[in-house]
Amino acid sequence: MDMRDRAPLAGGRPGPRRPMAERFTDRARQVIRQLIRMLAALAARLEATFTRPLCELSDQGLKDKLRELNEREALVSYERRILHARIDVLSLELVNRLRRRHDGGENLRP
């Protein structure tokens, strides 16, 4: 049993298990903190990309930056299409399994 799931008693001994809502709240706070750190890092990277005013870039510099961003966007789009294809495959497999269970007369609830 994870000791973090227990509320401490006097003397530092582990007490009764904390309620699920309280444990969920702790985990939610951890996830939110992690997401905030990730968003801050992303914002810093984006800011670093555009720190120089566009008027300081030459025509070739603008073309290079535009090409670079188009290449990044194409890669992200490709990865997104792959992820959606995997999601579709998993969804279809789940539907097929549930359909087979239902046709076989099994209870659909786990």
C-alpha positions as CSV (number, residue, x, y, z in Angstrom):
1,M,0.0,0.0,0.0
2,D,1.3,3.4,-0.9
3,M,2.0,5.4,2.2
4,R,1.2,8.7,0.4
5,D,-2.4,7.5,0.3
6,R,-2.6,7.6,4.1
7,A,-3.2,10.6,6.3
8,P,-0.6,10.8,9.1
9,L,-1.6,10.3,12.7
10,A,0.0,11.8,15.8
11,G,3.6,10.7,16.0
12,G,4.0,10.4,12.3
13,R,2.4,7.0,12.0
14,P,0.3,6.3,8.9
15,G,-3.4,6.6,9.6
16,P,-6.5,5.5,7.7
17,R,-6.5,5.7,3.9
18,R,-7.3,9.1,2.5
19,P,-10.5,9.4,0.5
20,M,-10.3,8.8,-3.2
21,A,-11.3,12.4,-4.0
22,E,-8.4,13.7,-1.9
23,R,-5.9,11.4,-3.6
24,F,-7.3,12.3,-7.0
25,T,-7.0,16.0,-6.2
26,D,-3.3,15.5,-5.4
27,R,-2.7,13.7,-8.7
28,A,-4.6,16.4,-10.6
29,R,-2.5,19.1,-9.0
30,Q,0.7,17.2,-10.1
31,V,-0.6,16.9,-13.6
32,I,-1.6,20.5,-13.8
33,R,1.8,21.6,-12.5
34,Q,3.5,19.4,-15.2
35,L,1.3,20.8,-17.9
36,I,2.1,24.4,-16.8
37,R,5.8,23.7,-16.9
38,M,5.4,22.1,-20.4
39,L,3.4,25.1,-21.7
40,A,5.9,27.5,-20.3
41,A,8.8,25.7,-22.0
42,L,6.8,25.7,-25.3
43,A,6.1,29.4,-24.9
44,A,9.8,30.1,-24.3
45,R,10.7,28.1,-27.4
46,L,8.2,30.0,-29.5
47,E,9.3,33.3,-28.1
48,A,12.9,32.5,-28.9
49,T,11.8,31.9,-32.5
50,F,10.3,35.3,-32.9
51,T,12.6,37.5,-30.7
52,R,14.1,39.2,-33.7
53,P,11.6,41.7,-35.3
54,L,10.6,40.6,-38.8
55,C,11.8,43.9,-40.2
56,E,15.4,42.9,-39.3
57,L,15.3,39.7,-41.4
58,S,16.4,39.8,-45.0
59,D,14.1,38.5,-47.8
60,Q,16.1,35.3,-47.7
61,G,15.9,35.1,-44.0
62,L,12.1,35.4,-44.2
63,K,12.0,32.7,-46.9
64,D,14.2,30.4,-44.8
65,K,12.0,30.9,-41.7
66,L,8.8,30.3,-43.7
67,R,10.3,27.1,-45.2
68,E,11.4,25.9,-41.7
69,L,7.9,26.5,-40.2
70,N,6.2,24.8,-43.2
71,E,8.4,21.8,-42.7
72,R,7.6,21.6,-39.0
73,E,3.9,21.9,-39.7
74,A,4.1,19.1,-42.3
75,L,5.8,16.9,-39.7
76,V,3.2,17.7,-37.0
77,S,0.4,17.0,-39.5
78,Y,1.9,13.7,-40.5
79,E,2.3,12.6,-36.8
80,R,-1.3,13.7,-36.2
81,R,-2.6,11.6,-39.1
82,I,-0.7,8.6,-37.8
83,L,-2.1,9.1,-34.3
84,H,-5.7,9.3,-35.7
85,A,-5.1,6.2,-37.7
86,R,-4.0,4.3,-34.6
87,I,-7.0,5.7,-32.7
88,D,-9.3,4.4,-35.5
89,V,-7.8,1.0,-35.4
90,L,-8.2,0.7,-31.6
91,S,-11.7,2.0,-31.7
92,L,-12.7,-0.5,-34.4
93,E,-11.1,-3.4,-32.5
94,L,-13.1,-2.4,-29.4
95,V,-16.3,-2.2,-31.3
96,N,-15.7,-5.6,-32.9
97,R,-15.0,-7.2,-29.5
98,L,-18.1,-5.7,-28.0
99,R,-20.1,-6.8,-31.0
100,R,-18.8,-10.4,-30.7
101,R,-19.6,-10.5,-27.0
102,H,-23.1,-9.2,-27.6
103,D,-23.7,-11.7,-30.5
104,G,-22.4,-14.5,-28.2
105,G,-24.9,-13.5,-25.5
106,E,-22.3,-12.3,-23.1
107,N,-22.9,-9.4,-20.7
108,L,-21.3,-6.3,-22.2
109,R,-20.3,-4.8,-18.9
110,P,-16.9,-5.9,-17.5
